[in-house]
Amino acid sequence: MNDATLEAYYSKLADAVDIPLILYNMPSYSGINMSVSVVSKLSTHKNIFGIKDTSNSINQTFNYHLETKGNGFDVLAGNNSLNLRRK
């Protein structure tokens, strides 16, 4: 699955519901790692408010944080000691 397909899937899902969604990046189980670019684009969607990342890459988790600054988007790491939250 490429980035455009993944972005379209989550956008369509978020458009179809009236509840806030959180993305869940779990590449060890899904076989797909959500790129920072896709997450950055999805972070601007009104129904998508965050991501939980279990990629075990602090660099990727931190890049999600950097790329979504100012969007009211929460970034949670799979390891609770690495969770990042903006106020």
FILUM-279984 format. One record per residue: residue in three letters; x negated, y, z negated of N, C-alpha, C in turn; residue number from 1. Coordinates in nm, 4 decimals. Each point is the difference from the previous one (the first is absolute). Layout:
+---------+----------+----------+----------+----------+----------+----------+----------+----------+----------+-----+
! residuo !   n_east !  n_north !     n_up !  ca_east ! ca_north !    ca_up !   c_east !  c_north !     c_up ! num !
+---------+----------+----------+----------+----------+----------+----------+----------+----------+----------+-----+
!     ala !        X !        Y !        Z !        X !        Y !        Z !        X !        Y !        Z ! NUM !
...
+---------+----------+----------+----------+----------+----------+----------+----------+----------+----------+-----+
***
This chain:
+---------+----------+----------+----------+----------+----------+----------+----------+----------+----------+-----+
! residuo !   n_east !  n_north !     n_up !  ca_east ! ca_north !    ca_up !   c_east !  c_north !     c_up ! num !
+---------+----------+----------+----------+----------+----------+----------+----------+----------+----------+-----+
!     met !  -0.0848 !  -0.1170 !   0.0000 !   0.0848 !   0.1170 !   0.0000 !  -0.0895 !   0.1235 !   0.0000 !   1 !
!     asn !   0.0265 !   0.0940 !   0.0903 !  -0.0828 !   0.1204 !   0.0053 !   0.0609 !   0.1122 !  -0.0848 !   2 !
!     asp !  -0.0751 !   0.1094 !  -0.0143 !   0.0426 !   0.1109 !  -0.0844 !   0.1327 !   0.0613 !   0.0453 !   3 !
!     ala !   0.0184 !   0.0166 !   0.1296 !   0.1234 !   0.0604 !   0.0515 !   0.1216 !  -0.0852 !  -0.0340 !   4 !
!     thr !  -0.0122 !  -0.1311 !   0.0108 !   0.1095 !  -0.0906 !  -0.0327 !   0.0316 !   0.0055 !  -0.1488 !   5 !
!     leu !  -0.1029 !   0.0010 !  -0.0825 !   0.0178 !   0.0054 !  -0.1449 !   0.0664 !   0.1317 !  -0.0417 !   6 !
!     glu !  -0.0460 !   0.1090 !   0.0562 !   0.0588 !   0.1301 !  -0.0308 !   0.1463 !   0.0057 !   0.0434 !   7 !
!     ala !   0.0300 !  -0.0496 !   0.1178 !   0.1381 !   0.0002 !   0.0505 !   0.0899 !  -0.0859 !  -0.0880 !   8 !
!     tyr !  -0.0486 !  -0.1152 !  -0.0424 !   0.0778 !  -0.0901 !  -0.0859 !   0.0382 !   0.0698 !  -0.1306 !   9 !
!     tyr !  -0.0979 !   0.0558 !  -0.0698 !   0.0286 !   0.0634 !  -0.1281 !   0.0835 !   0.1266 !   0.0161 !  10 !
!     ser !  -0.0206 !   0.0746 !   0.1066 !   0.0820 !   0.1189 !   0.0255 !   0.1453 !  -0.0388 !   0.0227 !  11 !
!     lys !   0.0223 !  -0.1034 !   0.0793 !   0.1360 !  -0.0458 !   0.0274 !   0.0663 !  -0.0501 !  -0.1284 !  12 !
!     leu !  -0.0726 !  -0.0741 !  -0.0797 !   0.0521 !  -0.0485 !  -0.1269 !   0.0365 !   0.1165 !  -0.0916 !  13 !
!     ala !  -0.0883 !   0.0962 !  -0.0123 !   0.0248 !   0.1148 !  -0.0879 !   0.1158 !   0.0856 !   0.0500 !  14 !
!     asp !   0.0176 !   0.0083 !   0.1312 !   0.1132 !   0.0737 !   0.0576 !   0.1333 !  -0.0678 !  -0.0283 !  15 !
!     ala !  -0.0021 !  -0.1301 !  -0.0166 !   0.1233 !  -0.0785 !  -0.0125 !   0.0562 !  -0.0050 !  -0.1421 !  16 !
!     val !  -0.0751 !   0.0476 !  -0.0975 !   0.0454 !  -0.0087 !  -0.1390 !   0.0044 !   0.1381 !  -0.0649 !  17 !
!     asp !   0.0764 !   0.0073 !  -0.1079 !   0.0120 !   0.1259 !  -0.0737 !  -0.0703 !  -0.0052 !  -0.1349 !  18 !
!     ile !  -0.0959 !  -0.0889 !  -0.0129 !  -0.0747 !  -0.0124 !  -0.1243 !  -0.1483 !   0.0228 !   0.0293 !  19 !
!     pro !  -0.0738 !   0.0470 !  -0.0995 !  -0.1437 !   0.0179 !   0.0212 !  -0.0722 !  -0.1341 !   0.0104 !  20 !
!     leu !  -0.0999 !  -0.0061 !   0.0861 !  -0.0773 !  -0.1221 !   0.0213 !  -0.1448 !   0.0218 !  -0.0418 !  21 !
!     ile !  -0.0621 !  -0.1074 !  -0.0410 !  -0.1440 !   0.0007 !  -0.0235 !  -0.0614 !  -0.1062 !   0.0902 !  22 !
!     leu !  -0.1045 !   0.0354 !   0.0698 !  -0.0713 !  -0.0944 !   0.0851 !  -0.0803 !  -0.0944 !  -0.0886 !  23 !
!     tyr !  -0.0239 !  -0.1192 !   0.0478 !  -0.0786 !  -0.0971 !  -0.0759 !  -0.1011 !  -0.0616 !   0.0956 !  24 !
!     asn !  -0.1253 !   0.0335 !  -0.0194 !  -0.1064 !  -0.0544 !   0.0836 !  -0.0610 !  -0.1203 !  -0.0708 !  25 !
!     met !   0.0298 !  -0.1178 !   0.0511 !  -0.0478 !  -0.1242 !  -0.0590 !  -0.0597 !  -0.0869 !   0.1099 !  26 !
!     pro !  -0.1173 !   0.0390 !   0.0531 !  -0.0561 !  -0.0718 !   0.1140 !  -0.0329 !  -0.1462 !  -0.0266 !  27 !
!     ser !  -0.0280 !  -0.0374 !  -0.1233 !  -0.0342 !  -0.1403 !  -0.0265 !   0.1196 !  -0.0924 !   0.0216 !  28 !
!     tyr !   0.1219 !   0.0520 !  -0.0099 !   0.1195 !  -0.0810 !   0.0220 !   0.0671 !   0.0272 !   0.1344 !  29 !
!     ser !  -0.0031 !   0.1268 !   0.0440 !   0.0695 !   0.0350 !   0.1245 !  -0.0883 !  -0.0175 !   0.1236 !  30 !
!     gly !  -0.1311 !   0.0017 !  -0.0197 !  -0.0909 !  -0.0078 !   0.1136 !  -0.0147 !   0.1325 !   0.0730 !  31 !
!     ile !   0.0613 !   0.1051 !  -0.0533 !  -0.0048 !   0.1327 !   0.0618 !  -0.0491 !   0.0997 !  -0.1039 !  32 !
!     asn !  -0.0994 !   0.0788 !   0.0369 !  -0.0492 !   0.1059 !  -0.0871 !   0.0477 !   0.1336 !   0.0560 !  33 !
!     met !   0.0767 !   0.0756 !  -0.0788 !   0.0537 !   0.1276 !   0.0466 !  -0.1125 !   0.1030 !   0.0061 !  34 !
!     ser !  -0.0214 !   0.0551 !   0.1177 !  -0.1081 !   0.0971 !   0.0170 !   0.0332 !   0.1314 !  -0.0704 !  35 !
!     val !  -0.1029 !   0.0745 !  -0.0303 !   0.0175 !   0.1305 !  -0.0625 !   0.0800 !   0.0909 !   0.0928 !  36 !
!     ser !  -0.0212 !  -0.0108 !   0.1285 !   0.0729 !   0.0812 !   0.0976 !   0.1508 !  -0.0260 !  -0.0055 !  37 !
!     val !   0.0393 !  -0.1265 !  -0.0036 !   0.1424 !  -0.0359 !  -0.0065 !   0.0614 !   0.0503 !  -0.1299 !  38 !
!     val !  -0.0678 !  -0.0219 !  -0.1105 !   0.0522 !   0.0434 !  -0.1291 !   0.0114 !   0.1522 !  -0.0042 !  39 !
!     ser !  -0.0977 !   0.0692 !   0.0546 !   0.0059 !   0.1461 !   0.0043 !   0.1232 !   0.0481 !   0.0766 !  40 !
!     lys !   0.0273 !  -0.0609 !   0.1145 !   0.1179 !   0.0381 !   0.0787 !   0.1290 !  -0.0327 !  -0.0736 !  41 !
!     leu !   0.0081 !  -0.1190 !  -0.0602 !   0.1211 !  -0.0408 !  -0.0702 !   0.0227 !   0.0811 !  -0.1275 !  42 !
!     ser !  -0.1048 !   0.0564 !  -0.0557 !   0.0131 !   0.0764 !  -0.1250 !   0.0838 !   0.1257 !   0.0164 !  43 !
!     thr !   0.0236 !   0.0415 !   0.1230 !   0.0810 !   0.1199 !   0.0243 !   0.1481 !  -0.0328 !   0.0161 !  44 !
!     his !   0.0341 !  -0.1280 !   0.0015 !   0.1403 !  -0.0399 !   0.0154 !   0.0754 !   0.0297 !  -0.1297 !  45 !
!     lys !   0.1201 !   0.0549 !   0.0112 !   0.0764 !   0.0415 !  -0.1187 !   0.0382 !  -0.1149 !  -0.0930 !  46 !
!     asn !   0.0074 !  -0.1219 !   0.0494 !   0.0388 !  -0.1141 !  -0.0837 !  -0.1172 !  -0.0862 !  -0.0461 !  47 !
!     ile !  -0.1207 !   0.0347 !   0.0385 !  -0.1174 !  -0.0786 !  -0.0405 !  -0.0805 !   0.0849 !  -0.0976 !  48 !
!     phe !  -0.0109 !  -0.0466 !  -0.1245 !  -0.0620 !   0.0844 !  -0.1020 !  -0.1329 !  -0.0517 !  -0.0537 !  49 !
!     gly !  -0.0467 !  -0.1162 !   0.0462 !  -0.1273 !  -0.0476 !  -0.0506 !  -0.0416 !  -0.1326 !   0.0598 !  50 !
!     ile !  -0.1149 !  -0.0465 !  -0.0475 !  -0.0531 !  -0.1286 !   0.0423 !  -0.0668 !  -0.0678 !  -0.1190 !  51 !
!     lys !   0.0169 !  -0.1307 !  -0.0074 !  -0.0790 !  -0.0821 !  -0.0914 !  -0.0961 !  -0.0774 !   0.0887 !  52 !
!     asp !  -0.1280 !   0.0171 !  -0.0277 !  -0.1038 !  -0.0610 !   0.0832 !  -0.0712 !  -0.1098 !  -0.0774 !  53 !
!     thr !   0.0081 !  -0.1222 !   0.0518 !  -0.0708 !  -0.1121 !  -0.0624 !  -0.1105 !  -0.0534 !   0.0917 !  54 !
!     ser !  -0.0586 !   0.0904 !   0.0777 !  -0.1069 !  -0.0407 !   0.0910 !  -0.1309 !  -0.0270 !  -0.0731 !  55 !
!     asn !  -0.0072 !   0.0389 !  -0.1273 !  -0.1223 !  -0.0125 !  -0.0800 !  -0.1148 !   0.0833 !   0.0546 !  56 !
!     ser !   0.0337 !   0.1055 !   0.0741 !  -0.1008 !   0.0930 !   0.0502 !   0.0256 !   0.1373 !  -0.0614 !  57 !
!     ile !  -0.0811 !   0.0372 !  -0.0980 !   0.0180 !   0.1310 !  -0.0635 !  -0.0187 !   0.1113 !   0.1024 !  58 !
!     asn !  -0.0855 !  -0.0226 !   0.0996 !  -0.0186 !   0.1018 !   0.1039 !   0.1279 !   0.0226 !   0.0785 !  59 !
!     gln !   0.0682 !  -0.1074 !   0.0374 !   0.1240 !   0.0141 !   0.0751 !   0.1073 !   0.0665 !  -0.0865 !  60 !
!     thr !   0.0127 !  -0.0445 !  -0.1245 !   0.0990 !   0.0585 !  -0.0900 !  -0.0261 !   0.1494 !  -0.0166 !  61 !
!     phe !  -0.1243 !   0.0371 !  -0.0189 !  -0.0351 !   0.1409 !  -0.0164 !   0.0260 !   0.0782 !   0.1285 !  62 !
!     asn !  -0.0273 !  -0.0606 !   0.1147 !   0.0289 !   0.0678 !   0.1276 !   0.1501 !   0.0203 !   0.0198 !  63 !
!     tyr !   0.0831 !  -0.0944 !  -0.0439 !   0.1451 !   0.0224 !   0.0014 !   0.0317 !   0.1258 !  -0.0803 !  64 !
!     his !  -0.0600 !   0.0090 !  -0.1168 !   0.0202 !   0.1145 !  -0.0888 !  -0.0405 !   0.1307 !   0.0690 !  65 !
!     leu !  -0.1181 !   0.0007 !   0.0595 !  -0.0492 !   0.1216 !   0.0656 !   0.0868 !   0.0410 !   0.1190 !  66 !
!     glu !   0.0408 !  -0.0959 !   0.0795 !   0.0745 !   0.0289 !   0.1227 !   0.1460 !   0.0367 !  -0.0228 !  67 !
!     thr !   0.0520 !  -0.0257 !  -0.1190 !   0.1416 !   0.0291 !  -0.0263 !   0.0181 !   0.1141 !  -0.0995 !  68 !
!     lys !  -0.1066 !   0.0679 !  -0.0340 !   0.0068 !   0.1124 !  -0.0933 !   0.1046 !   0.1007 !   0.0460 !  69 !
!     gly !   0.0767 !   0.0479 !  -0.0934 !   0.0979 !   0.1031 !   0.0303 !   0.1315 !  -0.0514 !   0.0549 !  70 !
!     asn !   0.0146 !  -0.1307 !   0.0164 !   0.1233 !  -0.0569 !   0.0550 !   0.0941 !  -0.0521 !  -0.1084 !  71 !
!     gly !  -0.0367 !   0.0149 !  -0.1281 !   0.0810 !  -0.0568 !  -0.1072 !   0.0013 !  -0.1515 !   0.0052 !  72 !
!     phe !  -0.1100 !  -0.0563 !   0.0429 !  -0.0136 !  -0.1429 !   0.0272 !  -0.0880 !  -0.0624 !  -0.1067 !  73 !
!     asp !   0.0496 !  -0.1035 !  -0.0669 !  -0.0764 !  -0.0686 !  -0.1043 !  -0.0807 !  -0.1144 !   0.0585 !  74 !
!     val !  -0.1223 !  -0.0159 !  -0.0499 !  -0.0882 !  -0.1094 !   0.0420 !  -0.0325 !  -0.0824 !  -0.1237 !  75 !
!     leu !   0.0398 !  -0.1261 !   0.0046 !  -0.0241 !  -0.0909 !  -0.1115 !  -0.0931 !  -0.1108 !   0.0453 !  76 !
!     ala !  -0.0993 !  -0.0295 !  -0.0815 !  -0.0922 !  -0.1086 !   0.0317 !   0.0527 !  -0.1288 !  -0.0601 !  77 !
!     gly !  -0.0272 !  -0.1132 !   0.0652 !   0.0418 !  -0.1294 !  -0.0515 !  -0.0584 !  -0.0268 !  -0.1376 !  78 !
!     asn !  -0.1179 !   0.0500 !  -0.0237 !  -0.0634 !  -0.0098 !  -0.1307 !   0.0437 !   0.1229 !  -0.0796 !  79 !
!     asn !   0.0774 !  -0.0188 !  -0.1057 !   0.0579 !   0.1122 !  -0.0742 !  -0.1023 !   0.0999 !  -0.0497 !  80 !
!     ser !  -0.1219 !  -0.0418 !  -0.0247 !  -0.1023 !   0.0935 !  -0.0496 !  -0.0434 !   0.0982 !   0.1091 !  81 !
!     leu !   0.0390 !  -0.0259 !   0.1256 !  -0.0375 !   0.0877 !   0.1109 !   0.1149 !   0.0887 !   0.0477 !  82 !
!     asn !   0.1136 !   0.0003 !  -0.0674 !   0.1153 !   0.0765 !   0.0460 !  -0.0275 !   0.1485 !   0.0023 !  83 !
!     leu !   0.0456 !   0.0649 !   0.1069 !  -0.0141 !   0.1442 !   0.0191 !   0.1398 !   0.0602 !   0.0051 !  84 !
!     arg !   0.0228 !   0.1079 !  -0.0732 !   0.1319 !   0.0639 !   0.0007 !  -0.0182 !   0.1509 !  -0.0040 !  85 !
!     arg !   0.0696 !   0.0677 !   0.0886 !  -0.0005 !   0.1463 !   0.0016 !   0.1175 !   0.0495 !  -0.0816 !  86 !
!     lys !  -0.0172 !   0.1138 !  -0.0609 !   0.1110 !   0.0631 !  -0.0724 !   0.0380 !   0.1278 !   0.0682 !  87 !
+---------+----------+----------+----------+----------+----------+----------+----------+----------+----------+-----+
***
